[in-house]
Amino acid sequence: MNKWITLSLLILTASMGFADRAPTKNFVWADTNRNGSITIEEFIAVRAVWAEQRGSQRDDAQAERIFLNKDRNKDGELSPEEFRLR
């Protein structure tokens, strides 16, 4: 196999794996203290802003339920991977 094709495939494979773990734009925006994770307080605050932007009712109880569901390892913070969970 051509060395450039091999190199291209390695780069593509590596970048695809990294993309799965990379923080999204919304994650970076929500991580207000820039520590690489999102606390429940940050999550509730960002959900409140999104509700206001959409013109919908703020629901902190719902935001807390969503946070607790996403926090799969139960450490009280959302990683970029957990933040992306539906």
C-alpha positions as CSV (number, residue, x, y, z in Angstrom):
1,M,0.0,0.0,0.0
2,N,1.2,3.5,-0.8
3,K,2.8,5.2,2.3
4,W,0.6,8.3,1.8
5,I,-2.6,6.2,1.7
6,T,-1.5,4.4,4.9
7,L,-0.7,7.7,6.6
8,S,-4.0,9.2,5.5
9,L,-5.9,6.2,6.9
10,L,-4.0,6.4,10.2
11,I,-4.8,10.1,10.5
12,L,-8.4,9.6,9.6
13,T,-8.8,6.8,12.1
14,A,-7.1,8.7,14.9
15,S,-9.1,11.9,14.2
16,M,-12.4,9.9,14.2
17,G,-11.6,8.5,17.6
18,F,-10.7,11.9,19.0
19,A,-13.9,13.5,17.6
20,D,-15.9,11.1,19.8
21,R,-14.1,12.4,22.9
22,A,-13.7,16.1,22.0
23,P,-15.7,18.7,23.8
24,T,-18.5,20.2,21.7
25,K,-19.0,23.9,21.3
26,N,-21.9,23.8,23.7
27,F,-19.9,21.9,26.3
28,V,-17.1,24.4,26.2
29,W,-19.7,27.2,26.5
30,A,-21.4,25.5,29.5
31,D,-18.1,24.8,31.3
32,T,-17.9,28.3,32.8
33,N,-15.0,27.5,35.2
34,R,-13.1,25.8,32.4
35,N,-12.1,22.8,34.4
36,G,-13.1,20.3,31.7
37,S,-16.3,19.1,33.3
38,I,-19.8,20.5,33.9
39,T,-21.3,20.7,37.4
40,I,-25.0,20.5,38.1
41,E,-25.0,24.3,38.8
42,E,-23.4,25.0,35.4
43,F,-25.8,22.6,33.7
44,I,-28.9,24.2,35.3
45,A,-27.6,27.7,34.4
46,V,-27.0,26.8,30.8
47,R,-30.4,25.1,30.4
48,A,-32.0,28.2,31.8
49,V,-30.2,30.3,29.2
50,W,-31.3,27.9,26.4
51,A,-34.9,28.0,27.6
52,E,-34.8,31.8,27.6
53,Q,-33.4,31.9,24.1
54,R,-36.2,29.6,22.9
55,G,-38.8,31.6,24.8
56,S,-39.8,28.6,26.8
57,Q,-40.4,28.1,30.6
58,R,-37.3,27.5,32.7
59,D,-37.5,24.1,34.4
60,D,-34.7,23.5,36.9
61,A,-36.2,20.2,38.2
62,Q,-36.1,18.8,34.7
63,A,-32.6,20.1,34.1
64,E,-31.5,18.3,37.3
65,R,-33.2,15.0,36.2
66,I,-31.4,15.3,32.8
67,F,-28.1,16.0,34.5
68,L,-28.5,13.0,36.9
69,N,-29.3,10.7,34.0
70,K,-26.3,11.9,31.9
71,D,-23.9,11.6,34.9
72,R,-23.4,7.9,34.3
73,N,-20.4,7.5,36.6
74,K,-22.2,9.4,39.4
75,D,-19.3,11.7,40.1
76,G,-21.4,14.8,40.2
77,E,-19.9,16.2,37.0
78,L,-20.4,15.7,33.3
79,S,-17.5,14.8,31.1
80,P,-17.7,15.7,27.3
81,E,-18.8,12.2,26.6
82,E,-21.6,12.2,29.2
83,F,-22.7,15.7,28.1
84,R,-23.3,14.3,24.6
85,L,-25.5,11.5,25.9
86,R,-29.2,11.7,25.0
